[in-house]
Amino acid sequence: MKLMQSIVVCAMLSTATGAAAETIQYIGSSTVGQYMHEAANVYANAEFDINTEPESGGGEMATAAGRTDIGGVARDVKPEILDKGVKKFLIGKDAIGILVHPSNPVSDLSFEQLRGIFSGNITNWNAVGGPDLPIDVYLVNPQSATRGVFQRVVMGDAKYGGKRVTTIRPDPKIIEEIEIHRGGIGQLSFSFLGDAKVKRIRPNGEEASVNNANYPITRNLHLVTKGEPTGIVKEFIEWTLSADGQAIVKKFFVGIASDDEQ
């Protein structure tokens, strides 16, 4: 019975020439893996073997060693990996959202104001045009790439700090804290937000949306291959960069503009 089921699945995923769909192996980032899993549900010209346990570093090494068809890297690809003949393809940007309680009237915060809040130098919402209410800061854990990206882009040389700062594990639980604490503010990847009942702050006035390619607090998301891709891998990457593929990317992340460098 299992054999018959496999034959039916392969037949449904056949290519236009009538041959059974080939398999694309993916190793790498679990963040990029969210896109890969969703793409596998709609892309009919290949089957997928997806392994996100090695994360970005493992994806780089597996690709450089020729042990996978495609790797996934949720940051800039290391120069030493590119020196081994690995090619990178920017597919989108993982946006880091700044979240507050939906009742908070504050909608825009500059990077300077955000540094003040997340460093503990601004402790009341009335200092940035909000109510007379203490600010509760919620951070993702120190090992999270989200925290590192926010540090690099927003904080600069300033350090996280303050008396009302709480580190939350795992990252998505920040949503629960923001939903119940009127004075709360937190940082979190857009990919976790879904229909969460939180308000997204506009950093430096930029719309907090996956449709805004100019959103400033991001990290690059790459697919990588050993050498120039060919065959079904080349076709899949081209599809990923097309309007259809980008529609899937934008379910979770910021899409790339048509004139972005690949």
C-alpha positions as CSV (number, residue, x, y, z in Angstrom):
1,M,0.0,0.0,0.0
2,K,2.9,2.4,0.9
3,L,4.5,1.7,-2.5
4,M,1.3,2.5,-4.3
5,Q,1.0,5.8,-2.3
6,S,4.6,6.8,-3.3
7,I,3.8,6.1,-7.0
8,V,0.7,8.3,-6.8
9,V,2.7,11.2,-5.2
10,C,5.4,11.0,-7.7
11,A,2.9,11.0,-10.6
12,M,1.3,14.1,-9.2
13,L,4.6,15.8,-9.0
14,S,5.7,14.8,-12.5
15,T,7.3,17.4,-14.8
16,A,5.9,18.6,-18.0
17,T,8.0,15.9,-19.9
18,G,6.3,13.2,-17.9
19,A,9.3,12.2,-15.9
20,A,9.1,11.8,-12.1
21,A,10.1,15.0,-10.2
22,E,13.7,15.0,-9.0
23,T,14.7,15.8,-5.4
24,I,16.4,19.0,-4.3
25,Q,18.4,18.6,-1.0
26,Y,18.5,21.6,1.3
27,I,20.7,22.0,4.4
28,G,20.9,25.1,6.4
29,S,19.1,27.9,8.3
30,S,15.8,27.2,9.9
31,T,14.8,30.7,9.2
32,V,15.3,30.3,5.4
33,G,13.8,26.8,6.0
34,Q,10.5,28.4,6.7
35,Y,10.5,29.6,3.1
36,M,11.7,26.2,1.8
37,H,8.9,24.3,3.6
38,E,6.3,26.6,2.2
39,A,7.7,26.6,-1.3
40,A,7.8,22.8,-1.2
41,N,4.0,22.9,-0.8
42,V,3.4,24.9,-4.0
43,Y,6.4,24.2,-6.3
44,A,5.6,21.2,-8.4
45,N,8.7,20.7,-10.5
46,A,10.8,19.1,-7.7
47,E,10.6,17.3,-4.5
48,F,12.5,18.5,-1.4
49,D,14.7,16.9,1.3
50,I,14.9,19.7,3.9
51,N,17.3,19.6,6.9
52,T,17.5,22.7,9.1
53,E,19.3,21.2,12.1
54,P,22.7,22.4,11.0
55,E,21.5,26.0,10.7
56,S,23.4,28.6,8.6
57,G,26.9,27.5,9.5
58,G,26.2,23.9,8.6
59,G,24.5,25.0,5.4
60,E,27.6,26.9,4.3
61,M,29.9,24.0,5.1
62,A,27.7,21.4,3.4
63,T,27.5,23.6,0.3
64,A,31.2,24.3,0.1
65,A,31.9,20.5,0.5
66,G,29.3,19.7,-2.2
67,R,27.1,17.7,0.2
68,T,23.9,19.4,-0.6
69,D,22.2,20.9,-3.7
70,I,21.2,24.1,-1.9
71,G,22.3,25.7,1.4
72,G,20.4,28.3,3.4
73,V,22.2,31.2,5.2
74,A,20.3,33.7,7.3
75,R,23.0,36.4,7.3
76,D,25.9,37.5,5.1
77,V,27.8,34.5,3.7
78,K,31.3,34.2,5.1
79,P,34.0,35.3,2.6
80,E,36.0,32.1,3.2
81,I,33.0,30.2,2.0
82,L,32.6,32.2,-1.1
83,D,36.3,31.7,-1.8
84,K,35.6,28.0,-2.1
85,G,33.4,28.6,-5.1
86,V,30.1,29.0,-3.4
87,K,27.6,31.2,-5.1
88,K,25.0,33.2,-3.1
89,F,21.6,34.3,-4.1
90,L,19.8,37.0,-2.0
91,I,16.1,35.9,-1.8
92,G,14.8,38.2,0.9
93,K,15.4,39.9,4.2
94,D,14.3,38.8,7.6
95,A,12.9,41.9,9.3
96,I,13.2,42.5,13.0
97,G,10.0,44.0,14.3
98,I,9.7,46.5,17.2
99,L,6.5,45.6,19.0
100,V,4.3,47.4,21.5
101,H,0.9,46.9,23.1
102,P,-1.9,47.7,20.6
103,S,-3.2,50.4,22.9
104,N,0.1,52.3,22.8
105,P,-0.4,55.6,20.9
106,V,3.3,55.8,19.9
107,S,3.7,54.7,16.2
108,D,7.2,56.0,15.2
109,L,10.5,55.9,17.0
110,S,13.8,57.0,15.7
111,F,17.0,54.9,16.1
112,E,18.1,57.4,18.7
113,Q,14.9,56.9,20.7
114,L,15.1,53.1,20.3
115,R,18.7,53.2,21.6
116,G,17.6,55.2,24.6
117,I,14.8,52.8,25.4
118,F,16.7,49.5,24.9
119,S,19.8,50.9,26.8
120,G,17.6,51.9,29.8
121,N,18.2,55.7,29.4
122,I,14.6,56.3,28.4
123,T,12.3,54.7,31.0
124,N,8.9,56.2,30.5
125,W,6.7,56.4,27.4
126,N,6.0,60.1,28.0
127,A,9.6,60.9,27.0
128,V,8.7,59.8,23.4
129,G,5.2,61.2,23.1
130,G,3.3,58.4,24.8
131,P,1.4,58.1,28.2
132,D,2.9,58.4,31.6
133,L,3.8,54.7,31.8
134,P,7.0,52.9,32.7
135,I,8.6,51.1,29.8
136,D,9.1,47.3,30.1
137,V,11.8,46.1,27.6
138,Y,11.7,42.5,26.3
139,L,14.7,41.0,24.6
140,V,15.3,37.8,22.8
141,N,18.0,35.6,24.2
142,P,21.7,36.5,23.7
143,Q,22.3,33.6,21.3
144,S,19.5,34.7,19.0
145,A,20.6,36.2,15.6
146,T,17.6,38.6,16.1
147,R,19.3,40.2,19.1
148,G,22.6,40.5,17.2
149,V,21.0,42.2,14.2
150,F,19.2,44.7,16.4
151,Q,22.4,45.4,18.2
152,R,24.3,46.0,15.0
153,V,21.7,48.1,13.1
154,V,20.0,50.0,16.0
155,M,22.1,49.9,19.1
156,G,25.6,50.4,17.6
157,D,28.1,50.9,20.4
158,A,25.3,51.2,23.0
159,K,24.6,48.3,25.3
160,Y,21.3,46.7,26.3
161,G,20.4,47.7,29.9
162,G,18.0,49.1,32.4
163,K,16.1,48.0,35.5
164,R,12.9,46.9,33.6
165,V,14.6,44.6,31.0
166,T,13.6,41.0,30.7
167,T,15.1,38.3,28.5
168,I,12.5,36.0,27.0
169,R,13.0,32.4,25.9
170,P,12.0,31.2,23.4
171,D,11.8,34.2,21.2
172,P,8.1,34.0,20.1
173,K,7.0,34.3,23.8
174,I,7.8,38.0,23.5
175,I,4.4,38.3,21.7
176,E,2.6,37.0,24.9
177,E,4.4,39.6,27.0
178,I,3.6,42.5,24.7
179,E,0.0,41.5,24.4
180,I,-0.6,41.7,28.2
181,H,1.8,44.5,29.3
182,R,0.6,48.0,28.2
183,G,4.1,49.4,28.8
184,G,5.9,46.7,26.9
185,I,8.3,46.9,23.9
186,G,10.1,44.0,22.3
187,Q,12.1,42.9,19.3
188,L,11.2,39.9,17.2
189,S,11.5,38.5,13.6
190,F,8.5,39.3,11.4
191,S,8.3,35.6,10.6
192,F,6.8,34.8,14.0
193,L,4.2,37.5,14.1
194,G,1.3,36.0,12.0
195,D,-2.0,37.4,13.5
196,A,-0.4,38.4,16.8
197,K,-2.4,41.2,18.6
198,V,0.6,43.6,18.8
199,K,1.4,46.9,17.2
200,R,4.5,47.3,15.0
201,I,6.5,50.5,15.5
202,R,7.8,52.3,12.4
203,P,11.6,52.7,12.9
204,N,12.8,56.0,11.5
205,G,9.3,56.4,9.9
206,E,9.6,53.3,7.7
207,E,6.5,51.2,7.4
208,A,6.8,47.9,9.4
209,S,5.7,45.6,6.6
210,V,7.0,42.6,4.7
211,N,6.1,44.5,1.5
212,N,8.5,47.3,2.4
213,A,11.9,46.5,0.8
214,N,13.4,49.6,2.5
215,Y,12.6,48.5,6.1
216,P,15.9,49.2,7.9
217,I,16.3,46.5,10.6
218,T,17.0,43.4,8.5
219,R,19.3,40.5,7.9
220,N,19.9,39.1,4.4
221,L,18.6,35.6,3.6
222,H,20.5,33.6,1.0
223,L,20.3,30.4,-0.9
224,V,23.8,29.1,-1.7
225,T,25.1,26.6,-4.2
226,K,28.5,25.0,-5.0
227,G,29.4,26.8,-8.2
228,E,26.8,28.1,-10.7
229,P,23.5,26.2,-10.3
230,T,22.3,24.1,-13.1
231,G,19.2,22.0,-13.9
232,I,16.4,21.8,-11.4
233,V,18.4,23.8,-8.8
234,K,18.8,26.6,-11.3
235,E,15.1,26.5,-12.2
236,F,14.1,26.6,-8.5
237,I,16.3,29.5,-7.7
238,E,15.0,31.4,-10.7
239,W,11.4,30.7,-9.5
240,T,12.3,31.9,-6.0
241,L,13.4,35.2,-7.5
242,S,10.3,35.5,-9.7
243,A,7.0,37.1,-8.6
244,D,5.6,33.7,-7.7
245,G,8.5,32.8,-5.5
246,Q,8.7,36.2,-3.9
247,A,5.0,35.9,-3.0
248,I,6.0,32.9,-0.8
249,V,9.0,34.8,0.6
250,K,6.7,37.7,1.6
251,K,4.5,35.5,3.7
252,F,7.3,35.5,6.2
253,F,10.0,38.1,5.2
254,V,10.7,41.3,3.4
255,G,11.0,40.6,-0.3
256,I,13.7,41.8,-2.5
257,A,13.3,44.7,-4.9
258,S,13.7,43.9,-8.6
259,D,16.9,46.0,-8.8
260,D,18.6,44.4,-5.8
261,E,21.9,42.8,-6.5
262,Q,21.9,39.0,-6.4
